[in-house]
Amino acid sequence: MRSAVYSLVKSTPPVLVYVIFLLLLALAIAPALRVVLFGLSLDDLLLLRCSVPV
């Protein structure tokens, strides 16, 4: 089993690893990217206002 995993890791091209990493990174920061790309909406402002304790 271990040798099969090692051979799979050795045969995986580095570009594929970088693409998977970038996709996972984009998914992780998607909420922040949405605000940067599209700006704040009314729902975002209400969410920020209503989630802050007074």
C-alpha positions as CSV (number, residue, x, y, z in Angstrom):
1,M,0.0,0.0,0.0
2,R,2.8,2.4,1.0
3,S,4.7,1.8,-2.2
4,A,1.6,2.5,-4.3
5,V,1.2,5.8,-2.6
6,Y,4.9,6.7,-3.1
7,S,4.6,5.8,-6.8
8,L,1.5,8.0,-7.1
9,V,3.3,10.9,-5.4
10,K,6.3,10.5,-7.6
11,S,4.3,10.4,-10.8
12,T,2.1,13.4,-10.0
13,P,3.3,16.4,-11.9
14,P,4.2,19.5,-9.8
15,V,1.9,21.7,-11.9
16,L,-1.1,19.6,-10.8
17,V,-0.1,20.0,-7.1
18,Y,0.1,23.8,-7.6
19,V,-3.3,24.0,-9.3
20,I,-5.0,22.0,-6.6
21,F,-3.3,24.2,-4.0
22,L,-4.5,27.4,-5.7
23,L,-8.1,26.1,-6.0
24,L,-8.2,25.2,-2.4
25,L,-6.7,28.6,-1.5
26,A,-9.4,30.4,-3.6
27,L,-12.1,28.4,-1.9
28,A,-10.7,29.3,1.5
29,I,-10.7,33.0,0.8
30,A,-13.8,33.1,-1.4
31,P,-15.8,35.3,1.0
32,A,-13.1,38.0,1.1
33,L,-12.6,37.8,-2.7
34,R,-16.3,38.3,-3.2
35,V,-16.3,41.5,-1.3
36,V,-13.1,42.7,-3.0
37,L,-14.4,41.9,-6.5
38,F,-18.1,43.0,-6.2
39,G,-18.0,45.4,-3.3
40,L,-20.2,45.5,-0.2
41,S,-23.9,44.8,-0.7
42,L,-26.7,45.8,1.6
43,D,-26.8,42.3,3.0
44,D,-23.1,42.4,3.8
45,L,-23.5,45.7,5.6
46,L,-26.5,44.5,7.6
47,L,-24.7,41.3,8.5
48,L,-21.7,43.4,9.8
49,R,-24.0,45.7,11.7
50,C,-26.2,43.0,13.2
51,S,-23.3,40.7,14.3
52,V,-21.4,43.4,16.3
53,P,-22.4,43.3,20.0
54,V,-23.3,46.7,21.5
